[in-house]
Amino acid sequence: MGKILKQICGIGFILAVCLNYHGLYAQATNAFLTRKLDSLKKYQENDTNKVKLLNAIAWEYRTTNYEISKKYFHSAASLAEKIHFQPGLIVAYDKLGRICRVSGEYDSAIYFHLKCIKLREAINDQAGIAKTDLNLGLVYTNLIDSAKARYYLQNGLEISKKFHDILTEAKADDNLGNLYLGYREYDLARSFYFKALNIFITLKDKDEQSSVYNNIGGSYQYEGENNKALSYYFKAAKIKQELNNVHDLTDIYDNIGCVYESINMDSAYYYLTKALALAQKTAANTSRMEIYGNLTAYFEKLHDDKNAYKSYRMSVQIKDSIFQIDKRKAIAEMQAKYDTE
């Protein structure tokens, strides 16, 4: 018990320091958005710079509010289409697909990514196609469609190697690690993760480093090596706090809470409810579904049947909204139409 308390106290100190930095970063972000929003008034409706600015504002919002982010990306896409500005339209579709995936709107994610591929094929943007392939691979990984996930991820990896795009190559390695993690091939998954991590460290890409730390933590968690898992999770959390990336931080807190269920139930509840509060604030449906599922397991361990049932019902309700039968049908039809074309 003493060892655990020391560990928790040490973690508390780290989080206190990081939260102070997080507050300063958030102030800088708000100032950036204020300047950009004011700048929108300066541009005419047919100005491509307005599309670029709308995309920039939308991307900044993606760490704190998906709905506002999507609103600005839709505005950028609408204007880009109106004035035939293909680069701006590609960016808007690409980012909309990514945001729809993490918010559990998989049918919309596939729709935007396939439209993005069509635009990139028209200008023979092979490097861009590789990036979109990776995004589609992630969607199908979430949909537990391993055949399509592997197809898109491998295709993205091959194209990125061909064009010496090491950033996309690293992302492909990371995503393939996730795929093999699902197969419980932990050593193979980590071999991909560490290849990706070395590239991100070389590129000094802190955001992606944090994501890989989180994935490595997950691989150790599934093997029951809780101390190693927590070590990597807290590395990931520290960076996401510094970057004010609330959405990714939500999932990391959820993971930390799950690990603590085997170590300290008070700490488990603290991190699970902290994750849930962030997920509800940012409308991250996939995260909410998973957190409620983990809270169900938490309350079951405490023999608290009432709260376990409440959490279970919330998890099922969100899951039903994400995985509706008509959505799966729409996804299948969308993919078939693209393959035929």
Phi and psi in degrees as GROMACS dihedral restraints (atoms count N, CA, C in turn):
[ dihedral_restraints ]
;  ai    aj    ak    al  type     phi  dphi    fc
    3     4     5     6     1   -59.4    20    10
    4     5     6     7     1   -40.9    20    10
    6     7     8     9     1   -63.4    20    10
    7     8     9    10     1   -41.0    20    10
    9    10    11    12     1   -65.7    20    10
   10    11    12    13     1   -42.1    20    10
   12    13    14    15     1   -62.5    20    10
   13    14    15    16     1   -40.6    20    10
   15    16    17    18     1   -62.4    20    10
   16    17    18    19     1   -40.2    20    10
   18    19    20    21     1   -63.5    20    10
   19    20    21    22     1   -44.9    20    10
   21    22    23    24     1   -65.2    20    10
   22    23    24    25     1   -41.5    20    10
   24    25    26    27     1   -62.0    20    10
   25    26    27    28     1   -42.0    20    10
   27    28    29    30     1   -62.4    20    10
   28    29    30    31     1   -42.2    20    10
   30    31    32    33     1   -64.0    20    10
   31    32    33    34     1   -40.2    20    10
   33    34    35    36     1   -60.7    20    10
   34    35    36    37     1   -39.3    20    10
   36    37    38    39     1   -64.5    20    10
   37    38    39    40     1   -44.8    20    10
   39    40    41    42     1   -60.1    20    10
   40    41    42    43     1   -44.9    20    10
   42    43    44    45     1   -65.1    20    10
   43    44    45    46     1   -37.4    20    10
   45    46    47    48     1   -61.8    20    10
   46    47    48    49     1   -43.8    20    10
   48    49    50    51     1   -63.4    20    10
   49    50    51    52     1   -44.4    20    10
   51    52    53    54     1   -66.8    20    10
   52    53    54    55     1   -37.4    20    10
   54    55    56    57     1   -66.3    20    10
   55    56    57    58     1   -32.8    20    10
   57    58    59    60     1   -63.9    20    10
   58    59    60    61     1   -43.9    20    10
   60    61    62    63     1   -64.2    20    10
   61    62    63    64     1   -40.8    20    10
   63    64    65    66     1   -57.1    20    10
   64    65    66    67     1   -42.6    20    10
   66    67    68    69     1   -63.6    20    10
   67    68    69    70     1   -41.3    20    10
   69    70    71    72     1   -65.5    20    10
   70    71    72    73     1   -39.9    20    10
   72    73    74    75     1   -65.3    20    10
   73    74    75    76     1   -40.5    20    10
   75    76    77    78     1   -62.4    20    10
   76    77    78    79     1   -39.1    20    10
   78    79    80    81     1   -62.9    20    10
   79    80    81    82     1   -40.8    20    10
   81    82    83    84     1   -65.3    20    10
   82    83    84    85     1   -39.0    20    10
   84    85    86    87     1   -63.7    20    10
   85    86    87    88     1   -44.6    20    10
   87    88    89    90     1   -62.0    20    10
   88    89    90    91     1   -39.5    20    10
   90    91    92    93     1   -64.4    20    10
   91    92    93    94     1   -40.6    20    10
   93    94    95    96     1   -59.9    20    10
   94    95    96    97     1   -47.3    20    10
   96    97    98    99     1   -65.0    20    10
   97    98    99   100     1   -39.3    20    10
   99   100   101   102     1   -60.7    20    10
  100   101   102   103     1   -45.0    20    10
  102   103   104   105     1   -63.1    20    10
  103   104   105   106     1   -43.8    20    10
  105   106   107   108     1   -67.4    20    10
  106   107   108   109     1   -41.4    20    10
  108   109   110   111     1   -63.9    20    10
  109   110   111   112     1   -38.0    20    10
  111   112   113   114     1   -65.5    20    10
  112   113   114   115     1   -34.3    20    10
  114   115   116   117     1   -69.7    20    10
  115   116   117   118     1   -22.6    20    10
  117   118   119   120     1   -57.2    20    10
  118   119   120   121     1   -33.9    20    10
  120   121   122   123     1   -66.2    20    10
  121   122   123   124     1   -20.0    20    10
  123   124   125   126     1   -79.2    20    10
  124   125   126   127     1   -17.9    20    10
  126   127   128   129     1   -99.8    20    10
  127   128   129   130     1   144.6    20    10
  129   130   131   132     1   -75.8    20    10
  130   131   132   133     1   163.4    20    10
  132   133   134   135     1   -67.6    20    10
  133   134   135   136     1   -22.2    20    10
  135   136   137   138     1   -99.2    20    10
  136   137   138   139     1    16.2    20    10
  138   139   140   141     1   -92.4    20    10
  139   140   141   142     1   123.7    20    10
  141   142   143   144     1   -64.3    20    10
  142   143   144   145     1   -25.4    20    10
  144   145   146   147     1   -64.8    20    10
  145   146   147   148     1   -27.5    20    10
  147   148   149   150     1   -69.3    20    10
  148   149   150   151     1   -36.9    20    10
  150   151   152   153     1   -62.8    20    10
  151   152   153   154     1   -45.7    20    10
  153   154   155   156     1   -60.4    20    10
  154   155   156   157     1   -40.7    20    10
  156   157   158   159     1   -68.5    20    10
  157   158   159   160     1   -41.2    20    10
  159   160   161   162     1   -60.6    20    10
  160   161   162   163     1   -42.1    20    10
  162   163   164   165     1   -63.8    20    10
  163   164   165   166     1   -40.4    20    10
  165   166   167   168     1   -65.1    20    10
  166   167   168   169     1   -43.0    20    10
  168   169   170   171     1   -64.1    20    10
  169   170   171   172     1   -44.4    20    10
  171   172   173   174     1   -60.0    20    10
  172   173   174   175     1   -42.7    20    10
  174   175   176   177     1   -67.4    20    10
  175   176   177   178     1   -33.3    20    10
  177   178   179   180     1   -67.4    20    10
  178   179   180   181     1   -36.5    20    10
  180   181   182   183     1   -72.9    20    10
  181   182   183   184     1   -16.3    20    10
  183   184   185   186     1   -66.6    20    10
  184   185   186   187     1   -17.8    20    10
  186   187   188   189     1   -85.1    20    10
  187   188   189   190     1   -12.3    20    10
  189   190   191   192     1  -124.9    20    10
  190   191   192   193     1   -28.5    20    10
  192   193   194   195     1  -154.5    20    10
  193   194   195   196     1   107.9    20    10
  195   196   197   198     1   -63.3    20    10
  196   197   198   199     1   -40.8    20    10
  198   199   200   201     1   -64.5    20    10
  199   200   201   202     1   -44.7    20    10
  201   202   203   204     1   -65.4    20    10
  202   203   204   205     1   -40.2    20    10
  204   205   206   207     1   -59.2    20    10
  205   206   207   208     1   -47.8    20    10
  207   208   209   210     1   -62.4    20    10
  208   209   210   211     1   -37.0    20    10
  210   211   212   213     1   -58.2    20    10
  211   212   213   214     1   -46.7    20    10
  213   214   215   216     1   -71.8    20    10
  214   215   216   217     1   -35.0    20    10
  216   217   218   219     1   -65.9    20    10
  217   218   219   220     1   -38.9    20    10
  219   220   221   222     1   -63.7    20    10
  220   221   222   223     1   -39.2    20    10
  222   223   224   225     1   -63.2    20    10
  223   224   225   226     1   -42.1    20    10
  225   226   227   228     1   -64.1    20    10
  226   227   228   229     1   -43.5    20    10
  228   229   230   231     1   -64.5    20    10
  229   230   231   232     1   -42.4    20    10
  231   232   233   234     1   -62.2    20    10
  232   233   234   235     1   -45.2    20    10
  234   235   236   237     1   -68.2    20    10
  235   236   237   238     1   -42.1    20    10
  237   238   239   240     1   -61.6    20    10
  238   239   240   241     1   -40.0    20    10
  240   241   242   243     1   -67.4    20    10
  241   242   243   244     1   -38.9    20    10
  243   244   245   246     1   -64.0    20    10
  244   245   246   247     1   -39.9    20    10
  246   247   248   249     1  -101.5    20    10
  247   248   249   250     1     9.3    20    10
  249   250   251   252     1    58.7    20    10
  250   251   252   253     1    46.6    20    10
  252   253   254   255     1  -102.8    20    10
  253   254   255   256     1    88.1    20    10
  255   256   257   258     1   -61.6    20    10
  256   257   258   259     1   -43.1    20    10
  258   259   260   261     1   -58.1    20    10
  259   260   261   262     1   -41.6    20    10
  261   262   263   264     1   -68.0    20    10
  262   263   264   265     1   -35.2    20    10
  264   265   266   267     1   -68.5    20    10
  265   266   267   268     1   -39.9    20    10
  267   268   269   270     1   -60.9    20    10
  268   269   270   271     1   -45.3    20    10
  270   271   272   273     1   -61.3    20    10
  271   272   273   274     1   -44.9    20    10
  273   274   275   276     1   -63.3    20    10
  274   275   276   277     1   -45.8    20    10
  276   277   278   279     1   -64.5    20    10
  277   278   279   280     1   -42.7    20    10
  279   280   281   282     1   -59.0    20    10
  280   281   282   283     1   -49.6    20    10
  282   283   284   285     1   -71.2    20    10
  283   284   285   286     1   -35.6    20    10
  285   286   287   288     1   -61.7    20    10
  286   287   288   289     1   -41.1    20    10
  288   289   290   291     1   -60.6    20    10
  289   290   291   292     1   -41.3    20    10
  291   292   293   294     1   -67.9    20    10
  292   293   294   295     1   -42.0    20    10
  294   295   296   297     1   -69.3    20    10
  295   296   297   298     1   -39.5    20    10
  297   298   299   300     1   -63.1    20    10
  298   299   300   301     1   -34.9    20    10
  300   301   302   303     1   -63.9    20    10
  301   302   303   304     1   -50.4    20    10
  303   304   305   306     1   -72.2    20    10
  304   305   306   307     1   -17.5    20    10
  306   307   308   309     1   -95.6    20    10
  307   308   309   310     1     8.1    20    10
  309   310   311   312     1    84.2    20    10
  310   311   312   313     1     7.9    20    10
  312   313   314   315     1   -93.7    20    10
  313   314   315   316     1    72.7    20    10
  315   316   317   318     1   -68.0    20    10
  316   317   318   319     1   -34.8    20    10
  318   319   320   321     1   -63.4    20    10
  319   320   321   322     1   -43.0    20    10
  321   322   323   324     1   -67.7    20    10
  322   323   324   325     1   -37.3    20    10
  324   325   326   327     1   -60.0    20    10
  325   326   327   328     1   -47.0    20    10
  327   328   329   330     1   -64.3    20    10
  328   329   330   331     1   -41.2    20    10
  330   331   332   333     1   -56.9    20    10
  331   332   333   334     1   -50.1    20    10
  333   334   335   336     1   -69.2    20    10
  334   335   336   337     1   -37.9    20    10
  336   337   338   339     1   -67.9    20    10
  337   338   339   340     1   -38.4    20    10
  339   340   341   342     1   -67.5    20    10
  340   341   342   343     1   -38.3    20    10
  342   343   344   345     1   -63.9    20    10
  343   344   345   346     1   -38.4    20    10
  345   346   347   348     1   -63.4    20    10
  346   347   348   349     1   -43.0    20    10
  348   349   350   351     1   -61.6    20    10
  349   350   351   352     1   -42.3    20    10
  351   352   353   354     1   -58.7    20    10
  352   353   354   355     1   -44.8    20    10
  354   355   356   357     1   -65.4    20    10
  355   356   357   358     1   -39.1    20    10
  357   358   359   360     1   -72.6    20    10
  358   359   360   361     1   -33.5    20    10
  360   361   362   363     1   -65.3    20    10
  361   362   363   364     1   -35.4    20    10
  363   364   365   366     1   -64.4    20    10
  364   365   366   367     1   -27.9    20    10
  366   367   368   369     1  -110.0    20    10
  367   368   369   370     1    11.3    20    10
  369   370   371   372     1    55.8    20    10
  370   371   372   373     1    43.6    20    10
  372   373   374   375     1   -87.9    20    10
  373   374   375   376     1    81.8    20    10
  375   376   377   378     1   -65.0    20    10
  376   377   378   379     1   -40.6    20    10
  378   379   380   381     1   -62.2    20    10
  379   380   381   382     1   -39.8    20    10
  381   382   383   384     1   -67.6    20    10
  382   383   384   385     1   -38.1    20    10
  384   385   386   387     1   -61.3    20    10
  385   386   387   388     1   -39.6    20    10
  387   388   389   390     1   -59.7    20    10
  388   389   390   391     1   -42.9    20    10
  390   391   392   393     1   -63.5    20    10
  391   392   393   394     1   -43.3    20    10
  393   394   395   396     1   -68.9    20    10
  394   395   396   397     1   -35.4    20    10
  396   397   398   399     1   -57.3    20    10
  397   398   399   400     1   -41.7    20    10
  399   400   401   402     1   -63.7    20    10
  400   401   402   403     1   -40.9    20    10
  402   403   404   405     1   -64.7    20    10
  403   404   405   406     1   -40.5    20    10
  405   406   407   408     1   -65.7    20    10
  406   407   408   409     1   -37.3    20    10
  408   409   410   411     1   -59.3    20    10
  409   410   411   412     1   -38.9    20    10
  411   412   413   414     1   -66.1    20    10
  412   413   414   415     1   -41.1    20    10
  414   415   416   417     1   -60.2    20    10
  415   416   417   418     1   -47.7    20    10
  417   418   419   420     1   -71.1    20    10
  418   419   420   421     1   -25.3    20    10
  420   421   422   423     1   -64.6    20    10
  421   422   423   424     1   -43.5    20    10
  423   424   425   426     1   -65.1    20    10
  424   425   426   427     1   -31.7    20    10
  426   427   428   429     1   -83.6    20    10
  427   428   429   430     1     1.7    20    10
  429   430   431   432     1    58.1    20    10
  430   431   432   433     1    39.7    20    10
  432   433   434   435     1  -108.0    20    10
  433   434   435   436     1    83.8    20    10
  435   436   437   438     1   -65.6    20    10
  436   437   438   439     1   -31.2    20    10
  438   439   440   441     1   -65.4    20    10
  439   440   441   442     1   -49.7    20    10
  441   442   443   444     1   -69.5    20    10
  442   443   444   445     1   -36.4    20    10
  444   445   446   447     1   -60.8    20    10
  445   446   447   448     1   -47.8    20    10
  447   448   449   450     1   -64.6    20    10
  448   449   450   451     1   -39.5    20    10
  450   451   452   453     1   -58.8    20    10
  451   452   453   454     1   -52.2    20    10
  453   454   455   456     1   -68.6    20    10
  454   455   456   457     1   -39.3    20    10
  456   457   458   459     1   -67.2    20    10
  457   458   459   460     1   -43.8    20    10
  459   460   461   462     1   -66.4    20    10
  460   461   462   463     1   -38.7    20    10
  462   463   464   465     1   -63.9    20    10
  463   464   465   466     1   -43.2    20    10
  465   466   467   468     1   -63.3    20    10
  466   467   468   469     1   -39.3    20    10
  468   469   470   471     1   -65.2    20    10
  469   470   471   472     1   -44.2    20    10
  471   472   473   474     1   -64.0    20    10
  472   473   474   475     1   -42.6    20    10
  474   475   476   477     1   -65.7    20    10
  475   476   477   478     1   -43.6    20    10
  477   478   479   480     1   -64.3    20    10
  478   479   480   481     1   -37.0    20    10
  480   481   482   483     1   -67.3    20    10
  481   482   483   484     1   -38.6    20    10
  483   484   485   486     1   -61.9    20    10
  484   485   486   487     1   -37.0    20    10
  486   487   488   489     1  -101.1    20    10
  487   488   489   490     1    10.6    20    10
  489   490   491   492     1    55.9    20    10
  490   491   492   493     1    38.4    20    10
  492   493   494   495     1   -93.1    20    10
  493   494   495   496     1    90.4    20    10
  495   496   497   498     1   -71.5    20    10
  496   497   498   499     1   -26.2    20    10
  498   499   500   501     1   -66.1    20    10
  499   500   501   502     1   -48.3    20    10
  501   502   503   504     1   -66.2    20    10
  502   503   504   505     1   -36.0    20    10
  504   505   506   507     1   -60.4    20    10
  505   506   507   508     1   -42.8    20    10
  507   508   509   510     1   -63.9    20    10
  508   509   510   511     1   -41.5    20    10
  510   511   512   513     1   -64.9    20    10
  511   512   513   514     1   -37.3    20    10
  513   514   515   516     1   -63.7    20    10
  514   515   516   517     1   -43.9    20    10
  516   517   518   519     1   -60.0    20    10
  517   518   519   520     1   -43.6    20    10
  519   520   521   522     1   -60.9    20    10
  520   521   522   523     1   -45.3    20    10
  522   523   524   525     1   -69.5    20    10
  523   524   525   526     1   -35.5    20    10
  525   526   527   528     1   -67.0    20    10
  526   527   528   529     1   -33.7    20    10
  528   529   530   531     1   -58.9    20    10
  529   530   531   532     1   -42.8    20    10
  531   532   533   534     1   -61.4    20    10
  532   533   534   535     1   -40.5    20    10
  534   535   536   537     1   -62.8    20    10
  535   536   537   538     1   -47.2    20    10
  537   538   539   540     1   -72.4    20    10
  538   539   540   541     1   -24.3    20    10
  540   541   542   543     1   -62.9    20    10
  541   542   543   544     1   -38.2    20    10
  543   544   545   546     1   -63.3    20    10
  544   545   546   547     1   -27.4    20    10
  546   547   548   549     1   -85.9    20    10
  547   548   549   550     1     0.3    20    10
  549   550   551   552     1    65.3    20    10
  550   551   552   553     1    27.1    20    10
  552   553   554   555     1   -95.9    20    10
  553   554   555   556     1    77.5    20    10
  555   556   557   558     1   -64.6    20    10
  556   557   558   559     1   -44.7    20    10
  558   559   560   561     1   -64.4    20    10
  559   560   561   562     1   -40.9    20    10
  561   562   563   564     1   -65.4    20    10
  562   563   564   565     1   -42.7    20    10
  564   565   566   567     1   -58.9    20    10
  565   566   567   568     1   -46.0    20    10
  567   568   569   570     1   -67.4    20    10
  568   569   570   571     1   -28.9    20    10
  570   571   572   573     1   -63.3    20    10
  571   572   573   574     1   -38.4    20    10
  573   574   575   576     1   -70.5    20    10
  574   575   576   577     1   -41.2    20    10
  576   577   578   579     1   -60.0    20    10
  577   578   579   580     1   -46.2    20    10
  579   580   581   582     1   -70.5    20    10
  580   581   582   583     1   -30.7    20    10
  582   583   584   585     1   -62.8    20    10
  583   584   585   586     1   -44.5    20    10
  585   586   587   588     1   -64.6    20    10
  586   587   588   589     1   -43.9    20    10
  588   589   590   591     1   -60.6    20    10
  589   590   591   592     1   -42.4    20    10
  591   592   593   594     1   -61.5    20    10
  592   593   594   595     1   -37.9    20    10
  594   595   596   597     1   -69.1    20    10
  595   596   597   598     1   -44.7    20    10
  597   598   599   600     1   -63.8    20    10
  598   599   600   601     1   -35.2    20    10
  600   601   602   603     1   -66.3    20    10
  601   602   603   604     1   -42.1    20    10
  603   604   605   606     1   -61.6    20    10
  604   605   606   607     1   -39.6    20    10
  606   607   608   609     1   -81.1    20    10
  607   608   609   610     1    -6.1    20    10
  609   610   611   612     1    57.9    20    10
  610   611   612   613     1    38.1    20    10
  612   613   614   615     1   -93.3    20    10
  613   614   615   616     1    93.2    20    10
  615   616   617   618     1   -66.3    20    10
  616   617   618   619     1   -39.1    20    10
  618   619   620   621     1   -61.0    20    10
  619   620   621   622     1   -47.0    20    10
  621   622   623   624     1   -70.5    20    10
  622   623   624   625     1   -35.3    20    10
  624   625   626   627     1   -56.8    20    10
  625   626   627   628     1   -44.6    20    10
  627   628   629   630     1   -61.6    20    10
  628   629   630   631     1   -42.3    20    10
  630   631   632   633     1   -62.2    20    10
  631   632   633   634     1   -39.8    20    10
  633   634   635   636     1   -69.3    20    10
  634   635   636   637     1   -39.9    20    10
  636   637   638   639     1   -55.9    20    10
  637   638   639   640     1   -42.8    20    10
  639   640   641   642     1   -61.7    20    10
  640   641   642   643     1   -42.6    20    10
  642   643   644   645     1   -67.7    20    10
  643   644   645   646     1   -39.2    20    10
  645   646   647   648     1   -63.7    20    10
  646   647   648   649     1   -41.5    20    10
  648   649   650   651     1   -57.4    20    10
  649   650   651   652     1   -40.6    20    10
  651   652   653   654     1   -63.0    20    10
  652   653   654   655     1   -39.3    20    10
  654   655   656   657     1   -64.1    20    10
  655   656   657   658     1   -37.8    20    10
  657   658   659   660     1   -73.8    20    10
  658   659   660   661     1   -35.0    20    10
  660   661   662   663     1   -61.1    20    10
  661   662   663   664     1   -44.7    20    10
  663   664   665   666     1   -64.8    20    10
  664   665   666   667     1   -25.5    20    10
  666   667   668   669     1   -88.5    20    10
  667   668   669   670     1    -1.2    20    10
  669   670   671   672     1    83.2    20    10
  670   671   672   673     1    12.1    20    10
  672   673   674   675     1   -93.2    20    10
  673   674   675   676     1    79.9    20    10
  675   676   677   678     1   -64.9    20    10
  676   677   678   679     1   -39.9    20    10
  678   679   680   681     1   -64.8    20    10
  679   680   681   682     1   -42.0    20    10
  681   682   683   684     1   -64.7    20    10
  682   683   684   685     1   -40.1    20    10
  684   685   686   687     1   -60.5    20    10
  685   686   687   688     1   -48.9    20    10
  687   688   689   690     1   -62.4    20    10
  688   689   690   691     1   -37.8    20    10
  690   691   692   693     1   -57.5    20    10
  691   692   693   694     1   -46.9    20    10
  693   694   695   696     1   -74.5    20    10
  694   695   696   697     1   -35.5    20    10
  696   697   698   699     1   -63.2    20    10
  697   698   699   700     1   -41.6    20    10
  699   700   701   702     1   -71.7    20    10
  700   701   702   703     1   -29.4    20    10
  702   703   704   705     1   -62.2    20    10
  703   704   705   706     1   -44.2    20    10
  705   706   707   708     1   -64.3    20    10
  706   707   708   709     1   -44.9    20    10
  708   709   710   711     1   -62.9    20    10
  709   710   711   712     1   -40.9    20    10
  711   712   713   714     1   -58.2    20    10
  712   713   714   715     1   -44.0    20    10
  714   715   716   717     1   -69.5    20    10
  715   716   717   718     1   -43.4    20    10
  717   718   719   720     1   -63.1    20    10
  718   719   720   721     1   -33.4    20    10
  720   721   722   723     1   -66.6    20    10
  721   722   723   724     1   -43.4    20    10
  723   724   725   726     1   -61.0    20    10
  724   725   726   727     1   -34.8    20    10
  726   727   728   729     1   -89.7    20    10
  727   728   729   730     1    -1.9    20    10
  729   730   731   732     1    58.7    20    10
  730   731   732   733     1    35.0    20    10
  732   733   734   735     1   -91.6    20    10
  733   734   735   736     1    87.3    20    10
  735   736   737   738     1   -66.6    20    10
  736   737   738   739     1   -38.9    20    10
  738   739   740   741     1   -63.7    20    10
  739   740   741   742     1   -48.0    20    10
  741   742   743   744     1   -68.1    20    10
  742   743   744   745     1   -34.7    20    10
  744   745   746   747     1   -62.6    20    10
  745   746   747   748     1   -35.0    20    10
  747   748   749   750     1   -55.2    20    10
  748   749   750   751     1   -49.9    20    10
  750   751   752   753     1   -67.8    20    10
  751   752   753   754     1   -34.6    20    10
  753   754   755   756     1   -67.9    20    10
  754   755   756   757     1   -42.6    20    10
  756   757   758   759     1   -60.9    20    10
  757   758   759   760     1   -39.1    20    10
  759   760   761   762     1   -60.0    20    10
  760   761   762   763     1   -45.2    20    10
  762   763   764   765     1   -62.9    20    10
  763   764   765   766     1   -42.6    20    10
  765   766   767   768     1   -62.1    20    10
  766   767   768   769     1   -42.0    20    10
  768   769   770   771     1   -59.1    20    10
  769   770   771   772     1   -40.4    20    10
  771   772   773   774     1   -65.1    20    10
  772   773   774   775     1   -41.2    20    10
  774   775   776   777     1   -63.2    20    10
  775   776   777   778     1   -41.9    20    10
  777   778   779   780     1   -68.1    20    10
  778   779   780   781     1   -15.4    20    10
  780   781   782   783     1   -60.7    20    10
  781   782   783   784     1   -23.9    20    10
  783   784   785   786     1   -96.1    20    10
  784   785   786   787     1    -2.1    20    10
  786   787   788   789     1  -124.0    20    10
  787   788   789   790     1   -51.2    20    10
  789   790   791   792     1  -152.4    20    10
  790   791   792   793     1   110.4    20    10
  792   793   794   795     1   -66.6    20    10
  793   794   795   796     1   -32.4    20    10
  795   796   797   798     1   -64.0    20    10
  796   797   798   799     1   -44.1    20    10
  798   799   800   801     1   -66.3    20    10
  799   800   801   802     1   -36.0    20    10
  801   802   803   804     1   -60.3    20    10
  802   803   804   805     1   -47.9    20    10
  804   805   806   807     1   -64.0    20    10
  805   806   807   808     1   -40.0    20    10
  807   808   809   810     1   -57.5    20    10
  808   809   810   811     1   -49.2    20    10
  810   811   812   813     1   -76.1    20    10
  811   812   813   814     1   -34.2    20    10
  813   814   815   816     1   -66.2    20    10
  814   815   816   817     1   -43.9    20    10
  816   817   818   819     1   -71.7    20    10
  817   818   819   820     1   -31.3    20    10
  819   820   821   822     1   -64.8    20    10
  820   821   822   823     1   -41.5    20    10
  822   823   824   825     1   -65.0    20    10
  823   824   825   826     1   -43.0    20    10
  825   826   827   828     1   -62.8    20    10
  826   827   828   829     1   -41.4    20    10
  828   829   830   831     1   -60.6    20    10
  829   830   831   832     1   -42.0    20    10
  831   832   833   834     1   -67.8    20    10
  832   833   834   835     1   -41.4    20    10
  834   835   836   837     1   -64.5    20    10
  835   836   837   838     1   -39.5    20    10
  837   838   839   840     1   -69.6    20    10
  838   839   840   841     1   -35.9    20    10
  840   841   842   843     1   -66.2    20    10
  841   842   843   844     1   -35.6    20    10
  843   844   845   846     1  -103.1    20    10
  844   845   846   847     1     3.8    20    10
  846   847   848   849     1    58.8    20    10
  847   848   849   850     1    42.6    20    10
  849   850   851   852     1   -91.6    20    10
  850   851   852   853     1    93.5    20    10
  852   853   854   855     1   -66.0    20    10
  853   854   855   856     1   -42.8    20    10
  855   856   857   858     1   -61.2    20    10
  856   857   858   859     1   -43.1    20    10
  858   859   860   861     1   -64.0    20    10
  859   860   861   862     1   -42.1    20    10
  861   862   863   864     1   -60.7    20    10
  862   863   864   865     1   -42.7    20    10
  864   865   866   867     1   -59.2    20    10
  865   866   867   868     1   -46.9    20    10
  867   868   869   870     1   -68.1    20    10
  868   869   870   871     1   -39.4    20    10
  870   871   872   873     1   -66.2    20    10
  871   872   873   874     1   -43.4    20    10
  873   874   875   876     1   -62.5    20    10
  874   875   876   877     1   -35.9    20    10
  876   877   878   879     1   -63.0    20    10
  877   878   879   880     1   -40.6    20    10
  879   880   881   882     1   -71.4    20    10
  880   881   882   883     1   -34.2    20    10
  882   883   884   885     1   -66.9    20    10
  883   884   885   886     1   -33.7    20    10
  885   886   887   888     1   -58.9    20    10
  886   887   888   889     1   -47.3    20    10
  888   889   890   891     1   -63.5    20    10
  889   890   891   892     1   -38.3    20    10
  891   892   893   894     1   -61.3    20    10
  892   893   894   895     1   -50.0    20    10
  894   895   896   897     1   -68.0    20    10
  895   896   897   898     1   -31.9    20    10
  897   898   899   900     1   -63.5    20    10
  898   899   900   901     1   -38.7    20    10
  900   901   902   903     1   -64.5    20    10
  901   902   903   904     1   -29.3    20    10
  903   904   905   906     1   -88.5    20    10
  904   905   906   907     1     0.2    20    10
  906   907   908   909     1    60.1    20    10
  907   908   909   910     1    31.6    20    10
  909   910   911   912     1   -96.1    20    10
  910   911   912   913     1    82.7    20    10
  912   913   914   915     1   -64.5    20    10
  913   914   915   916     1   -34.8    20    10
  915   916   917   918     1   -62.8    20    10
  916   917   918   919     1   -52.6    20    10
  918   919   920   921     1   -71.8    20    10
  919   920   921   922     1   -30.3    20    10
  921   922   923   924     1   -62.9    20    10
  922   923   924   925     1   -42.6    20    10
  924   925   926   927     1   -66.6    20    10
  925   926   927   928     1   -41.9    20    10
  927   928   929   930     1   -59.7    20    10
  928   929   930   931     1   -45.9    20    10
  930   931   932   933     1   -65.2    20    10
  931   932   933   934     1   -40.0    20    10
  933   934   935   936     1   -61.6    20    10
  934   935   936   937     1   -45.4    20    10
  936   937   938   939     1   -62.6    20    10
  937   938   939   940     1   -40.8    20    10
  939   940   941   942     1   -64.1    20    10
  940   941   942   943     1   -41.5    20    10
  942   943   944   945     1   -62.4    20    10
  943   944   945   946     1   -45.1    20    10
  945   946   947   948     1   -65.7    20    10
  946   947   948   949     1   -40.9    20    10
  948   949   950   951     1   -60.3    20    10
  949   950   951   952     1   -45.3    20    10
  951   952   953   954     1   -68.5    20    10
  952   953   954   955     1   -40.6    20    10
  954   955   956   957     1   -61.0    20    10
  955   956   957   958     1   -42.1    20    10
  957   958   959   960     1   -62.0    20    10
  958   959   960   961     1   -36.2    20    10
  960   961   962   963     1   -71.2    20    10
  961   962   963   964     1   -28.4    20    10
  963   964   965   966     1   -83.3    20    10
  964   965   966   967     1   -43.4    20    10
  966   967   968   969     1  -106.1    20    10
  967   968   969   970     1    46.4    20    10
  969   970   971   972     1   -64.6    20    10
  970   971   972   973     1   147.9    20    10
  972   973   974   975     1   -60.6    20    10
  973   974   975   976     1   -41.9    20    10
  975   976   977   978     1   -67.5    20    10
  976   977   978   979     1   -28.1    20    10
  978   979   980   981     1   -68.8    20    10
  979   980   981   982     1   -42.5    20    10
  981   982   983   984     1   -62.0    20    10
  982   983   984   985     1   -39.2    20    10
  984   985   986   987     1   -64.7    20    10
  985   986   987   988     1   -43.0    20    10
  987   988   989   990     1   -62.4    20    10
  988   989   990   991     1   -40.0    20    10
  990   991   992   993     1   -62.4    20    10
  991   992   993   994     1   -45.8    20    10
  993   994   995   996     1   -62.7    20    10
  994   995   996   997     1   -43.0    20    10
  996   997   998   999     1   -65.6    20    10
  997   998   999  1000     1   -39.9    20    10
  999  1000  1001  1002     1   -62.9    20    10
 1000  1001  1002  1003     1   -45.8    20    10
 1002  1003  1004  1005     1   -66.4    20    10
 1003  1004  1005  1006     1   -40.8    20    10
 1005  1006  1007  1008     1   -63.9    20    10
 1006  1007  1008  1009     1   -39.9    20    10
 1008  1009  1010  1011     1   -63.3    20    10
 1009  1010  1011  1012     1   -42.2    20    10
 1011  1012  1013  1014     1   -65.3    20    10
 1012  1013  1014  1015     1   -45.2    20    10
 1014  1015  1016  1017     1   -60.7    20    10
 1015  1016  1017  1018     1   -39.2    20    10
 1017  1018  1019  1020     1   -65.5    20    10
 1018  1019  1020  1021     1   -43.9    20    10
